């Protein structure tokens, strides 16, 4: 998982309320934050990038690292973003809590909190770009 991260979110089926998990580290990336000086790559910069890990495997590994029940998270196969870091390229995936209501108590027991996009506006630039792209993906799905 050192070169993969996952953003966890909840999207209400009826209200379209979208909440992202902010972990105890302050980051929205799991299982660990992105390094400082990270920046999002543009899609054309990764056009020839054909080999990647299956999103379900990454989401399962992140869920296990966070000690979350495996059946709660569903990988979003259409979201895969690449981030340039000082130590190399990191791939970021998106996972949705597959529940009727957001599991506030579960996430809080792991040191995290659900946040709206506006509540996360002070995140580092790379995370804000990931969240912008994730939100666009969620709304278009």
N, C-alpha and C positions, 0 to 999 in steps of 0.2 A: 504493500500500500504506500510505499514511500514516494512514488511518482503518480499517485492517484488521490483525489479528494472527492468528497460527496457533499452536496448541499441538500439538506433535508427540508421539506416543506409540507404544509397542509393546504388543501384547497377545498373549500366548502362546495358541495355539489349543488346546493340550492342558492346560497347567497353569493358564491364566487369569492368569498373571503379568502385571501391568500396570506399565509403566515409562514415565515422562514424561521428555522431554529438558529438561535445565536447560542453558541456553546459557552461553557465556563471560561474558555480562553478569550472570549470576546469575538471570536471568528465565526463566520457562517460555514466554514469548511471543516469537514470531519475526515479522518479522526484527528488531524492536526491543522493548525493555521498555515496559510501560505507564508513563505519567507518574506521579509521586507524587500523592497525593490522589485516585486513581482509585477508583471504587466500582461494583460490579455493579448493574445495573438489574434489577428484578423483571419477570417475564414480562408482567404486566398493564400495566406502564409502557411496553411496546413493542408492545402488541396491535395498534395501528393502523399499525405500521411495515411497509408492504407492499413497498417497493422495496429490493432488496438485490443484491449481487454474487453470482454463482454460486460456491459453495464450491470447485469444481474450479479455477476461474480464480485464486482467491486462493491456494489451496494450491500451484498451479503457480508463481505469482509468488514465493511465500515460498521454495519449493524452489530456484528459480533464484537468489534473493538469497543463500541459504545455500550455493550451489554443490553441491546434492545432485542425484544422478541422478533425472530426472523420473519414471521408472517405479517408484521405491521408495515413493512416498507416494500414499495413497488418501484423498480427502476424505470426511469423515463428513457427509453431507448433512443429517442430523437434528439436528446440534448447531450452534447459532448463538446466541451470547450477546452482549449489548450492555453496554458499560462506559461510564460517564460519567467524562470526564476534564476537567481545567481548560480544555482546548482544544476540547472537543466530544465527541461520541459516537464510540466505537470499536467495531467489530464483531469478535468473536473466533470463529474457526473451529477445527475439530479435524481433524487428519490422522494417519492410522495408517501405520506402516511395514508394508508388505505383504511380509513375509519370514517364513521359518520361525523364525529366530533374530534377536535384536536386533543391529543393526549397530554394536556398541560401538566398534570401531576407526574406522569412518567418522565417527561422531558426535564421538569424541575428537579426531580430526584437524581438526575444525572448532571445537575449543575447548569442546565440550559434554560432558555426561555423562548417562547414563540414571540416573534416581532413582525410588525408590518414593514413593508418596504420603506415607508417614510421614517419609521423609528430606527432604521439601519443606515440612514443617510450619512452618518459620520464614519462609516467603515472605510478602510483603505481603498484607494482608487481601483485596484485590480478586483477586489471583492464587489465594489459597486458596479463595475462593468459586468461581472458574472451575474449579479442579481438582476441587473437590467435585462440581460439576455435571457435569464431564466424566467423572469416575469413575462417578457414578450412571448416566449415559448409556451408558457402555461396559458396565457390568454388566447393564443392562436390555436391551441389544441382543442 
